[in-house]
Amino acid sequence: MPRAPRLSSFPAIRGALRFYQIASIITGVGLLLLVAEMILKYTPLHVELFLGGSGGFLWFAPAIAGPECLWYSLFIPGGQGCEMISTGDGINISLAILVAHGWFYVVYLFACFRIWSLMRWPFPRFILLALGGIVPLLSFFMETRVAREVRTYLDSREAAVAASAPDSVPTAEGTR
């Protein structure tokens, strides 16, 4: 049975929870943007979003399937060597979303590890937290559930400690 967190770690747990909540929301939004980008690029639409360049401020440029692509190869994991060729110029927002989500997922994993280790949860719980950054919408549900669970736990432990501790504050009668 896992040990309970120490009372002295409660302020750190509250900070880790806030960090986890922020990282979870940013990662979830990034993942939704990434899914939208993949739908635009790998479905028959075949477009990528660009900033600046010859198309204007924000514009969609066609993404052309390479010569080795078969009609079904974009729908198979791994793509069988099918490469999408970008035709746009300027800053590739689609690629920027991919890179930003990848790097922020590392920050999200750190936030998951921090709350997991401070709360002393079992290892499968860490795996479930980590999945929040790669399963669309899961990070939003996990953030709500984890925040509610951690706050309830901390409040109940603090109330139990306060109820069991004798009054250490002197009263007006005790000071005479």
C-alpha positions in Angstrom: 0.0 0.0 0.0 1.5 3.4 -1.0 2.4 5.7 1.8 0.5 8.9 2.3 2.1 12.3 1.5 3.6 14.1 4.4 1.9 17.1 5.8 5.0 19.2 5.3 4.8 18.5 1.5 1.3 20.0 1.2 2.4 23.4 0.0 4.6 21.7 -2.6 1.6 19.5 -3.7 -0.5 22.6 -4.1 2.2 24.2 -6.3 2.6 21.0 -8.3 -1.1 20.8 -8.8 -1.3 24.3 -10.2 1.7 23.6 -12.5 0.0 20.3 -13.6 -3.3 22.1 -14.3 -1.6 24.8 -16.5 0.5 22.2 -18.3 -2.5 20.0 -18.9 -4.6 22.7 -20.5 -1.8 23.9 -22.7 -0.9 20.4 -23.8 -4.6 19.6 -24.4 -5.1 22.7 -26.6 -1.8 21.9 -28.5 -3.0 18.3 -29.1 -6.3 19.5 -30.5 -4.5 21.9 -32.8 -2.2 19.0 -33.9 -5.2 16.8 -34.6 -6.8 19.6 -36.7 -3.5 20.0 -38.6 -3.2 16.3 -39.3 -6.8 16.2 -40.6 -6.1 19.1 -42.9 -2.8 17.6 -44.1 -3.6 13.8 -44.4 -7.2 13.8 -45.5 -8.1 14.6 -49.2 -7.9 18.3 -48.3 -4.0 18.1 -48.3 -3.3 21.6 -47.1 -0.9 23.1 -44.5 -1.2 26.5 -42.8 1.5 29.1 -43.4 2.3 32.5 -42.0 3.6 35.1 -44.4 5.2 34.3 -47.7 3.6 34.5 -51.2 0.1 33.7 -50.1 -0.4 36.6 -47.6 -0.6 36.9 -43.9 -2.2 33.5 -43.1 -2.9 31.0 -45.9 -3.3 27.4 -46.8 -0.8 25.8 -49.2 -1.3 22.5 -50.9 0.6 19.5 -49.5 1.3 17.1 -52.3 1.6 13.3 -51.8 5.1 12.1 -53.0 5.5 9.9 -56.0 5.8 6.7 -54.0 2.4 7.2 -52.3 -0.5 4.9 -53.2 -4.0 6.0 -52.7 -4.3 4.0 -49.4 -0.8 4.7 -48.0 -1.8 7.9 -46.2 -4.4 5.9 -44.1 -2.0 3.2 -42.9 0.2 3.8 -39.8 3.7 4.4 -41.0 2.5 5.5 -44.4 4.7 2.8 -46.2 7.3 5.5 -47.0 4.7 8.0 -48.2 6.0 11.5 -47.8 4.0 14.7 -48.0 5.7 17.5 -49.9 4.9 21.0 -48.7 4.5 23.6 -51.4 4.2 26.7 -49.3 6.7 29.4 -48.4 6.9 31.4 -45.2 6.6 30.0 -41.7 4.9 26.6 -41.6 2.4 26.9 -38.8 1.5 23.2 -39.1 5.1 22.2 -38.4 5.3 24.8 -35.6 2.3 23.3 -33.9 3.9 19.8 -34.2 7.2 20.9 -32.6 5.6 23.1 -29.9 3.3 20.3 -28.8 6.2 17.8 -28.7 8.3 20.0 -26.6 5.5 21.0 -24.3 4.6 17.4 -23.9 7.9 17.0 -22.1 7.0 19.8 -19.7 3.6 18.1 -19.2 5.3 14.8 -18.4 7.5 16.6 -15.8 4.3 18.1 -14.3 2.7 14.6 -14.2 5.7 13.1 -12.6 5.9 15.9 -10.0 2.2 15.5 -8.8 2.4 11.7 -9.0 5.6 11.5 -6.9 4.4 14.0 -4.3 1.0 12.3 -3.9 2.8 8.9 -3.8 0.4 7.3 -6.2 1.0 3.9 -7.8 2.9 3.7 -11.1 -0.2 2.9 -13.3 -1.6 6.3 -12.3 1.5 8.0 -13.8 0.8 6.2 -17.1 -2.8 7.4 -17.1 -1.6 10.9 -16.4 1.0 10.7 -19.2 -1.7 9.5 -21.7 -3.5 12.8 -21.2 -0.9 14.4 -23.5 -1.4 12.0 -26.4 -5.1 11.1 -26.3 -7.2 14.0 -27.5 -9.4 15.6 -24.8 -8.1 13.2 -22.1 -5.9 15.9 -20.5 -9.0 18.1 -19.9 -10.8 15.3 -18.1 -7.8 14.2 -16.2 -7.0 17.8 -15.1 -10.5 18.2 -13.6 -10.5 14.8 -11.9 -6.9 15.1 -10.5 -7.5 18.6 -9.2 -10.8 17.6 -7.5 -9.2 14.5 -6.0 -6.0 16.2 -4.7 -7.9 19.2 -3.2 -10.4 16.8 -1.5 -7.5 14.7 -0.1 -5.5 17.7 1.1 -8.6 19.3 2.7 -9.7 16.1 4.5 -6.1 15.4 5.8 -5.8 19.0 7.1 -9.2 18.8 8.7 -8.4 15.5 10.4 -5.1 16.9 11.7 -6.8 20.1 13.0 -9.5 18.0 14.7 -7.0 15.7 16.4 -4.6 18.4 17.6 -5.2 20.0 21.0 -5.8 23.7 21.1 -2.4 25.3 21.2 -3.7 28.8 21.1 -4.0 30.2 24.7 -7.4 31.5 25.6 -8.1 34.7 27.6 -8.7 32.6 30.7 -5.4 30.7 30.3 -3.3 33.8 30.3 -4.4 35.0 33.7 
